[in-house]
Amino acid sequence: MYFGKSDPIPLPSTGHLHILKTGYVYWEETSSWDKTKKQPAAGRVSIGKLDPDNPKQFFPNKKYFELFPGEMKKVEKKKDQKIESPNPGNHSFQMNYGAYAACLKALELCGMLDALQKNFPEDWNHIIAVALHAVLADNFTAQDFPFWAFDHFCGLSRPLNDSEISDLFTRIGLDQGSVYDLLFNFRENYEKSGLKQGDTLMVAGDSANTNTLSDHNSLAEYGKSKVDEGLPCINTFVMTDLVTGIPLYIENYIGSLLDKTQLSVTLDRVEDLGFQKLYMDLARGYVSRDNVALLDEKGIEFNVMMSESSVKAKELIAENKEIQDQFDYFIDKESIYGKALGKVHILDGDYYSYVYYDSRRAAQERASIETRAILYKEKVMERKRFSEKLKEQYSTWLIIEKKEESEKGKPNFTVSYNNENIQKMMDKAGYFVVIGNQDLSCTEVIVKMRARDRAEKVFCRMKDHLKMSKSHMRSKRNFEGKMLVCFVGLVMCQSLLWFCRQAEGLTTSDTLGKILGTLDKYEINENEKCNGWIPSYAMTKKQKALFKTLCLSEEDIKKQVFALK
C-alpha cells in the first residue's frame, strides 16, 4: 500500500537512488562490492514508485517509512490538513444500496450465489463484496476498497483492507478443489434455473491475455499476446452462454501455450464438470485438424471461423467472390452476404462450409490496409542504410531496392508499394469462411457467430474495466484467486443485464453502466431511533421496473433495509 497517494513527496536526498524504467524507486545507503560473486552486493530496497507528473517526487510505500520513521508524521500531518479520508473501519451514515441488492438477487437467480455459499462458506460474502467493487468502482484496486465501501453497502460489517483482500485471493487460489466444485455446482444450478435454452447449450469459447510485469508468476511465459508489450503473459479461457451472455466456465493457463494446443485439455475439463449436449462457437485461433476432429469425436456441435492464412479458405473465397453485393445472397437480419456451400473436404474431413462477405467490415479492413501501407513506408524512409533484413521485414507491403549510387545524408535505397500483394489483401477484405458439423442455413450460422462476437466484446470491455489486461501479481495462486473474483463479477454483470433487459421503459441506450448507476442511486440512511437503517427516499419508476425483473418489489427492498443492524 502507498501512503499519501494523493500527495507525492520529494525523493530522499541521502543514499543512492536507482529508478527503474517501470518507475519503481530503489534506495541504498551505501554501495558495496561482493568479492566472491564479483558484483555489487544486493543492498537495494524498494521504497515506492515515481510520480509520472514530477520526476523529483514519488509515492512512498511502507518500507520507506520503516527506513525514515520521521517522515510518517509529516505525511500524516499533511493528510490531516488536506484530505478527509474515511476510517476504513467505519461507514457513512448514508450508503448506496440498490446495486448491491440487485446484483445479489441476479447471482441468486442464475445459481452462482448458492454455489459460492456451498463452496466458500467463510468467504462467499467477501468474494461478492470485492466483485461488486470491481464492477462499480472506477479504480479497482485493493487499496481503494475501504474508501469505496465507506459509502457503498456491500454486505460486510466492515470493509476489508488491502492485506485482507490479498489474503482472500491467495486462499481462493490455494483451494482449487473448492473452485472446481464451485464451477460444477454453478453449472448444475444454472441448468435448473431455466436460463438454459433448449436441450443443447450454445456456448462461445474465447481466451484473453493478461500481460504481467512479474517473472515470478509460474503461469507467466512469453507467448503470442494480442496486445504485444514485450512482456510475459498469462492466458485465460472463458466459456459463455451464447443466448444469455452469462459466463459459465473459466480457466487460466501458461502464456506460451497456443489456444489450439490447450483446447483438448479444456474440453476434458468441461466434460468433467458435467457439460453435455454442447454447441460451441470458437474463435479462429482454435482451428486445427486435430481440434476439429476432436470436437466431432466428442459429439459437440460446432462452428468455427477459418484462419485468414488457410489455403483452402482462400480457394473457397476465390471461387465464390460473386456473392459480393449480389442481393440474392443478402441476409437482412445481419446485413451481410452469405452462401452455403454444402459439405466440403477441409482439414482432413467433410464439413459444412459457408462463405460470407461483410461490406462494412470490408471498408474497415481496406482503410486499415491503406493506413498500414502508408505507415510502413514512412517508417522505412526514416532509415538511411539498406539491408537485406529490412527488405525482408517489409516485403509483404513494400518493395525495397538498393541504389547503385546515393547522395550523402539520404537513404541509399528506393521504396515503392508492393501493389500486387496489397491488391490481393484488398480483394480479400470483408470475406471469411465458417465450417461446422451441422447442416444449418447461412442465416442460422451467422446469427450464432454474431452472438459470439457480442459475447467477446462484452468480455473484452469487462476485462479492461476489471483491470485484467495487466497484472503485477507475483504469485500464481494470488492471480488465480483474483481471476475467480473477476469471473464472479462478470457473472454478476451479465446475469443482471439479462434479467433487466425487458424492464418497462428500458431502451437500447440503457447500457449496463446506466442500469447499475440507476440502481446505485437507491440510498439508505442510518437511523439512531430504530438503531438500524431506513430508505433515504422512495424508489423511482425506473428503479421499480428494474427490480421487478428480478422478482423484487419496493416492499421487499424495504424489508431487507429494515433488517440491517
Secondary structure, 3 states (H helix, E strand, C coil): CECCCCCCEECCCCCEEEECCCCEEEEECCCCEECCCCEECCCCEEEEEEECCEEEEEEEEHHHHHHCCHHHHHHHHHHHHHCCCCCCCCCCCEEECHHHHHHHHHHHHHCHHHHHHHHCCCCHHHHHHHHHHHHHCCCCCHHHHHHHHCCECCCCCCCCCHHHHHHHHHHHHHCHHHHHHHHHHHHHHHHHCCCCCCCCEEEEEEEEEEEECCCCCCCCECCCCCCCCCCCEEEEEEEEECCCCCEEEEEEEECCCCHHHHHHHHHHHHHHCCCCCEEEEECHHHCCHHHHHHHHHCCCEEEEECCCCCHHHHHHHHHCHHHCCCHHHEECCCCEEEEEEEEEEECCEEEEEEEEECHHHHHHHHHHHHHHHHHHHHHHHCCCCCCHHHHHHCCCCEEEEECCCCCCCCCCEEEEECHHHHHHHHHHCCEEEEEECCCCCHHHHHHHHHHHHHHHHHHHHHHHHCCCCEECCCCHHHHHHHHHHHHHHHHHHHHHHHHHCCCCCCCCCCCHHHHHHHHHCCEEEEECCCCEEEECCCCCHHHHHHHHHCCCCHHHHHHHHHCCC
